[in-house]
Every structure is written in structure tokens, then in C-alpha cells.
Amino acid sequence: MFDEKDLILEAKHVTRRFPVSNGRELVACNDINLKLYKGKTLGLVGESGCGKSTFMRFLVWLDRPTEGEIIYQGRDITRLKGRELHEMRQHIQMVFQDPATSFNPKMKIRDIVCEPLLNYGRIRPSQKRDKAAELLKMVELPADFIDRYPHNMSGGQRQRVAIARALALEPEIIVMDEATSALDVSVQETVIELITRLQREKNITIGFICHNLGFIQSFSHQIAVMYLGNIVEVMPGDQLSQVCCHPYSRALLSAVFDTRMDFSKKIEPIKGEPPSPLDLPTGCPFQDRCECCEDICRHEKPTLTEIGPGHEVACHRFGKGGAA
């Protein structure tokens, strides 16, 4: 589906283990293999606590995996330190869920958006006003906002400032952690339109974390579904409703509320509760909540298997040729 020459970052067998009491371990990410392509958006979807934010934090050096490697520009970025790490940071930036908590409330907007540029010596302090006005224009905010403080702006405006700050260094990759979930629905749409426009103009690669499978399919080129630290399905974003087949993915999709949906059909919640990540069952991690669970699911963990162009699924019901 994607041209391999456009591959910009690849995670290989990434695992993160957290030690807990009594010598046990919590596996937040279990053997994750994902690829990001130039100018494309990878949407990472799953319930809270599934490990999606933990994985994306590896890309911006807020955490390091216990095992595996993440290859960018021919190097394993998980092993970078010192000056080499400092230089690499400018190529991968992040937009957080709540900009109000990621901004210094005592800094004016001009200082916030220009801070990365000053840190890397890209501009002089005397150039801050002009550069800040240029960055705000890029995200469709008035130039006079440069003298405001974050608390003088709405949530949508603050998120645009966060996007401007992330783009200030002209990175190749931007990680967005639930970047629209705290916004009103109408504001979400305008922010996503802004993000997609900037992506086209600057050919940026985006990793977008989200809970809503229906929402993320509207702008993601590729979607990975995560459950209890495992990737259970990877599929093309524009074909999600046609090809989505893992029982967990189907359950997430059917739970999406839409005013155009068929209200004669009852929305069925996923049965049961997810098991404790400290006591995962042998076999498929979704077995106790899956209506299609078979004996093999309780004894053998399924691995991601390609069943179509750009489509992989970890489910025993599907094999090399499609549905079993």
C-alpha cells in the first residue's frame, strides 16, 4: 500500500516492561512492530491503558523501551544520548493533549512558540516578534496574539499555538497525543482541517493517538488498533469500515455514535472487563471478551498476519488467505 522508499521510521519488536511488587512485571507494550511513512498519518487507537501513549513517548525520548529498536535516519534512536540526542530531537516534535499544562503560564505566546528556535540557535532574541507572528499566521491565528498569555486564549487557540510550536523547527515527524479530545466537537474539526492542510504543505509524518476509531479514520492513512499492549490489527485508514475484521476493532467501530447511523440497531457494548495487565491470560489477550473465542484462542497467542494490501490482523479466525 505504501512505497517502502518513503519509510521514515520503523519500530522493531519494541517492548516496555515496568517492574512492580513481588518481582512481577507489567508489559505496557508487547513486541510492537509499526512503520511511519513520509507525509502520512498513522493513527494509533485503543482503550485507556492499552499502551498507545507509552509507545508514542518512545519516539520523543520521554521514555525508552526495555527491548527492541526504533530506526530513524538509519539509527536506533532509543540508544541516543548527549549531543547526538539533542540534535535529533528537533526532527521529531510532540503536541500534547492539554496545551494548558504543557505551556509555562508565565510565558507570553511569542516566547512559547519561539523557545525551540532559540534553544537550537535558529533565531536571535531580537527576531522573536516577527517569527512568532509568522508562526501564528501559519496556524491561522492573528499576529497580535503574540503578546497574550495562554490563559487569555480558548482551548482551540491554545492547541493551535501548540501546533505552531511543534512546527517551529520544521520537524519531519509530529506525535499528537489525543490532541483534539479536550476540544469542542466543532473546534476538533477545524483543528484537524488545519493539521491535514499543514501536512500536505510541509509533507509531515504524523503519529496520532486517539480513542475514537470513527473519528481517526477521517484523516489517517493507516490505523493500528492496540489492546492490552498488543497490536491486534493494522489497516488502511480509508478502507477501515470495509476491511476492519478483528473482533475488538469491530466492537470499537460499532460503538461510534453518528447522527446518520441506523438507530433501529442497538449499540452493543464489549462484554466483560479487560483482564489485569499483571495477569494476562495465556493465548489471545481478548479471549474473555470475544464472542468468537475458540479453544485455540485460549492456548495460542495469535500473531499479526497479512490478509490484504496494508492489512494485518492478529486473530486465529483469519489466515494467509483471509477468513478461515
C-alpha positions, 0 to 999 in steps of 0.5 A, spaced: 500 500 500 505 504 501 512 505 497 517 502 502 522 508 499 518 513 503 519 509 510 521 514 515 521 510 521 520 503 523 519 500 530 522 493 531 519 488 536 519 494 541 517 492 548 516 496 555 516 492 561 515 496 568 517 492 574 512 492 580 511 488 587 513 481 588 518 481 582 512 481 577 512 485 571 507 489 567 508 489 559 505 496 557 507 494 550 508 487 547 513 486 541 510 492 537 512 492 530 509 499 526 512 503 520 511 511 519 511 513 512 513 520 509 507 525 509 502 520 512 498 519 518 498 513 522 493 513 527 494 509 533 487 507 537 485 503 543 482 503 550 485 507 556 491 503 558 492 499 552 499 502 551 498 507 545 501 513 549 507 509 552 509 507 545 508 514 542 513 517 548 518 512 545 519 516 539 520 523 543 525 520 548 520 521 554 521 514 555 525 508 552 523 501 551 526 495 555 527 491 548 527 492 541 529 498 536 526 504 533 530 506 526 530 513 524 535 516 519 538 509 519 539 509 527 536 506 533 534 512 536 532 509 543 540 508 544 541 516 543 544 520 548 548 527 549 549 531 543 547 526 538 540 526 542 539 533 542 540 534 535 535 529 533 530 531 537 528 537 533 526 532 527 521 529 531 516 534 535 510 532 540 503 536 541 500 534 547 493 533 549 492 539 554 496 545 551 494 548 558 499 544 562 504 543 557 505 551 556 509 555 562 503 560 564 508 565 565 510 565 558 507 570 553 505 566 546 511 569 542 516 566 547 512 559 547 512 558 540 519 561 539 523 557 545 525 551 540 528 556 535 532 559 540 534 553 544 537 550 537 540 557 535 535 558 529 533 565 531 536 571 535 532 574 541 531 580 537 527 576 531 522 573 536 516 578 534 516 577 527 517 569 527 512 568 532 507 572 528 509 568 522 508 562 526 501 564 528 499 566 521 501 559 519 496 556 524 491 561 522 491 565 528 492 573 528 499 576 529 497 580 535 496 574 539 503 574 540 503 578 546 497 574 550 498 569 555 495 562 554 490 563 559 487 569 555 486 564 549 480 558 548 482 551 548 482 551 540 487 557 540 491 554 545 492 547 541 493 551 535 499 555 538 501 548 540 501 546 533 505 552 531 510 550 536 511 543 534 512 546 527 517 551 529 523 547 527 520 544 521 520 537 524 519 531 519 515 527 524 509 530 529 506 525 535 499 528 537 497 525 543 489 525 543 490 532 541 483 534 539 479 530 545 479 536 550 476 540 544 469 542 542 466 537 537 466 543 532 473 546 534 476 538 533 474 539 526 477 545 524 483 543 528 484 537 524 482 541 517 488 545 519 493 539 521 491 535 514 492 542 510 499 543 514 501 536 512 500 536 505 504 543 505 510 541 509 509 533 507 509 531 515 509 524 518 504 524 523 503 519 529 496 520 532 493 517 538 486 517 539 480 513 542 475 514 537 476 509 531 470 513 527 473 519 528 481 517 526 479 514 520 477 521 517 484 523 516 489 517 517 492 513 512 493 507 516 490 505 523 493 500 528 488 498 533 492 496 540 489 492 546 492 490 552 499 492 549 498 488 543 497 490 536 491 486 534 490 489 527 493 494 522 489 497 516 488 502 511 485 508 514 480 509 508 478 502 507 477 501 515 469 500 515 470 495 509 476 491 511 476 492 519 475 484 521 478 483 528 473 482 533 475 488 538 476 493 532 469 491 530 466 492 537 470 499 537 467 501 530 460 499 532 460 503 538 461 510 534 455 514 535 453 518 528 447 522 527 446 518 520 447 511 523 441 506 523 438 507 530 433 501 529 440 497 531 442 497 538 449 499 540 452 493 543 457 494 548 464 489 549 462 484 554 466 483 560 472 487 563 479 487 560 483 482 564 489 485 569 495 487 565 499 483 571 495 477 569 494 476 562 491 470 560 495 465 556 493 465 548 489 471 545 489 477 550 481 478 548 479 471 549 474 473 555 471 478 551 470 475 544 464 472 542 468 468 537 473 465 542 475 458 540 479 453 544 485 455 540 484 462 542 485 460 549 492 456 548 495 460 542 497 467 542 495 469 535 500 473 531 499 479 526 498 476 519 497 479 512 490 478 509 490 484 504 494 490 501 496 494 508 492 489 512 494 485 518 490 482 523 492 478 529 486 473 530 486 465 529 479 466 525 483 469 519 489 466 515 494 467 509 488 467 505 483 471 509 477 468 513 478 461 515 
